[in-house]
C-alpha cells in the first residue's frame, strides 16, 4: 500500500493505492480538513490501514512519501506535539490486526512504481 497526503489552502486530500501481484490496483482518496501537512499524511495512512482491514488484507508493505511519518511510526524519531501522538496511537491501534506489517520510505518505492497521484 502506498500512501500520500497533499495540502492546499484550507483543505487536504489523503490518497492510497493498493498494489498486488495477482490483482488489479485499487485507489482510494478522501478530502480531509487538516491544517497541517503531517496530519494529512497520517490521515492517508489511517485511511489505508482502515481500507486494508475492510478488504481482509493480513500482510501489508506500507510505502510512505513522508520519511518523518514513517520514522515516527517505526519509533526512529520522537514526536513532539501531542496531537501527532494521537495519530501515531491511531496507527498503532489499526496495525494490530495485521500478521505482517512493514514500512518503507519513498526510497524503496522507486522499485515498486510511481508515487500516489492525488
N, C-alpha and C positions, 0 to 999 in steps of 0.2 A: 504494500500500500504506500502510495506517495501522498504526502500532504503539503499544502502550502496555503498561506493566507495573504491577502492583499488589502491594504487600507487606502482609501481615497476620501478626502474631506471628512464628512461625519458618518460614513458608513464603511463597512468592511465586507469582504467575502471570503468564506472558507471553502476550500476545494480539496477533493481527494480523488485519486484514481486507484482502482484495484486492478492489478495485472496478474494473470495466471498463465502458465504454460499450456494449459489444456482448455481454457475457456476465454471468451472474448472479454476485453477490458470493460469495466464499469466505471462511470464517472458520476460524482455527486457534488453538488455545491449548495451553499446556503448563505444568505445575506445575514450578517450579524451587525450588531450596533456597538462594537468595541471601539474605544477611543485610543487604544494603543496597539501598535503593530504586533508586539509579542502576545498580547491577549488574543488577537486574531489567529496567530499561529497555533496557540493552544486550542482555540475553538475548532480549528480544522482537524487537529489531532484527535480531539474528543469526538468529533463527528465521524471520523474514520473508524475509531475503535467501536463506537456505538453501532455503526453500519456493519462492521465485521461480526459483531455478536449476533445481530439480526440475521445476517447471511449464513451463520453457522460456521464461520472460519475459526479454526483452533490453532493454527500455526501462521505466524504473520511476520514478514520482514517490513519494518517501517522505515521509510526514507523521508527525511525531512529536509527542507531547504533553509531551515534556521538552525545553525550549529548551536546557538545558545539554548534553544528549547531542547534539542537532543541531549546536550550536555547536562541540562538541569534534570531531565527525566532519568538519565542514567547516572545521576549523582556525581558527575565530573566537575560540576561547579555549584556554588552556593546561590540560593535565591534570597535576595534582599527584601523584596516587597511582599507583604502579607497576602495581597490579592493574587499574586503569582503563585504563592504556596498553595492557595485554594485550587488553582488549575492543576498543579502538579498532583495534589491529592486526588482530584477527579480522575486524572490519567491513571494513577495507581489503582484506584478502585475499578476502573474499566478494564485494566490489564490483567486482573486476577483470574479472568475466565479463559485465558489462553494457555495452551500446553507449552508453546514455544513462541517467544516474542523477542525479536532482535531489532535494534535501532541503528540507523546509519545516517550520516550526513550526506550532503549533495555530492561529495567526492565519490562515494560509491555509486551514486545514481547515474553517473555518466556511462557506466557499463550496462545499466538496465533500461535506459531510454530517456526521453525528454522530460523536463520538469512539468509540473501541473500547470496547465493553462487555465487561468481564471478569467 
